[in-house]
Amino acid sequence: MNKWALGVLGLVGVALAQQQVLPKNQVFIGVTTGFSTYNVAKQPYNNSFLWGLKAGYQFNPSRYVSLRAQIDYIQTLKPTAFNTDVYSFMDVHLDMVNDFYHSKKFSFGTFVGVGFGYFQGAMTLHSSVDHLSFMGYNGVVNFGVGSTIAQKQRVELGVKIPFGKVQSIRQKNLAMDFYYWLVSYAYLF
């Protein structure tokens, strides 16, 4: 019986020795692309290209769970016949990352978070403040799947969903409903 117990302890010790040790604190910067789905006043949904930048801090208390604080800037562009619709969203959010699968080269898992941000929309790239059509603050929830490669590169597929609609500042009866479908890359220092 003692040999069996020593064998099990030996296997557990070897498995723990082979686990990757994550740095406790990591700062990251990254880029985002994807598309935005939105509608105004119950019209059909429109899609537009988006790009963005992000930066933040990630705390790794364990191998499987990480907490991160992040700031995102997202801009969507939709060219039309005579104008280009431009919508910007800047938010700060807190996420929990759960990497439940680990191998020697990468880890895979999910993330979920909540945040708060500012939305602004205009009909052209060079709109003055009086031409802005939608402005306002909004809460946001985001979730998705992601993978960390070699402890330094994070790739994610996710969705960012605001809690409510953003009201028009010109016509109070109009509101915009929007969702962001994101693919992002971040380098962790």
N, C-alpha and C positions, 0 to 999 in steps of 0.2 A: 504494500500500500504506500509506503514511504517513497519508493522509486516512482510510482505513478504520480504522486503529488509533486515530486521534484521535476518530473518530466513536463507536467502541465505548467508549473512555474517557469521552467526554462523556456517553453514555447511562448508564454505571455511576455517574458523578458525580451526575447528576440523580436517579437512583433512590435513591442513598444520602442525598442531601439531602432527599428527600421522606419518608424513614423517620421514624417517631416515635421520639423519644428517651425512654426510660423513666427515671424517677428510680432511682438506685441502691438506696436504702433506703426502704421503706414500712412503716408500722404500719397494722394493720387491725383492725376490729371487725365483728361480724356476727351473724346469726341463722340458725337451722337449723330445718327442719321435715321431716316424712316419716313413715315408719312403721318399726316394729321387728317382726321375725319371730323367734319363740323357741319352744322346747319344753323340757319337763322330763321326764326319764326315758322317752324314746321315745314320748311321747304325740304326738298330732297337733300340727302347728305352729299357733301363735296369732299374730295380728297386733294391734298396738296403735299408737295415735297417739304421735308424739314431737315434742318441741320442744327447742330448745337455743340456747346462746350460744357464741360463739367469739371469740378475739382472738389476735393474733400479730404476727410480724415477717416481712417478705418482702425478700429480697436479690435484686436483678436484675443478675447479672453480664453478661448479654447480652440481646438483644431476644427471643430464643427460649426461653431457659432461666432459670427463677427457682428459688430455694431459699427455703423458708419453715419457720419454727418456729411451732407453733400449740398453744393449749390449748383444749379443747372441754369443754363440759358438756352432756350429753344426758339428758333425763328422758322416760320413756315412761309413759303412763297407759292403763289398760284398766279401764273401769268394769265391774263384775259386779253380781250381784243385791244382795248385802249389803255388799260391799267394793269397793275400787278397788285393783287391782294397780299398784304404783308401782316402777319400776326406774330407777336413776340410774347414769350412767357418766361419769366424768371422766378425760380422757386428755391426754397431751402427746405430740405427734408431729412428725416432720420429713417434709416433702414436697418432691418435685421437680415443678415445673410446667413443662410443655413447650407453649408456645403456638406451634404451627407455622404457623398461618394468620393473616395480618395484613391489615387494610384500614385506611382512614383513621379509622373510627369504633370498630372493635372488633378483638379478636384471639380466636382459638379454639384450644383444644388439650386436652391431657390432664394428669392429675396422678396421682402414685402416692407412697405414703409408708408409714412404719412408726411405731409409737408404743407407749406403755405407759400403762395406766390402772387405775383402781379401780372395781369394779362393786359395787352394793348393791341389794338388792331387798326389798320388804315387801308385805304384803297390804292395808294401808290407808295413807291419807295421813298419819295421826298415829300411826304405829307407834313404840313404844319400842324400844330396842336389843334387848331379849329377844324381840321379835316379828319381827325381821329374819330372812328365810329364806335369802337368798343373799348372800354377801359374798366379795370376793376381788380380787386383782390379776391382770391379764391383759395380754398383748401384743396388738396390733391392727395390721392392714394395711388401708389405705384406698386407693381408686382411683376414677377417674371422668373425666368430661369437664367442661370449663368454658369460660367466655368472660369476657374483661375488656372492659368498655364504657367508652370515653372515658378510659382509664387510671386510673379511680377506682372503678369498680364491678365486682365479680367475682360471677358467678352460676355455680353448679356443681350437677351431678347426680352422686351418687357412692354407693358402698357401703363400709361399714366392717365388717370381718370379724375377730373375735377369733381368736387362735391356738388357744385351747382352751376347755373348758367351765368354768363357775364352779360350785364345789361348794356344796351346802347346808350351813349351819352347824348345823342341827338334826338332819338325817338324812344321814349321811355317804355313803349309797348313792345319793343324788339329785344330779344335776348339771343345769345349765341351759346350753343351746346357743342362741346368739342372733346375729342379723345386723341391721345398721341400713341402711336405704335412705333416702338424704338428699337434700334440696334445700336449698341454702344461698345466702345473699347476704352479701357483705362490702363495706364501704366502705374503700378504701385511702387513707390520708392521705399 
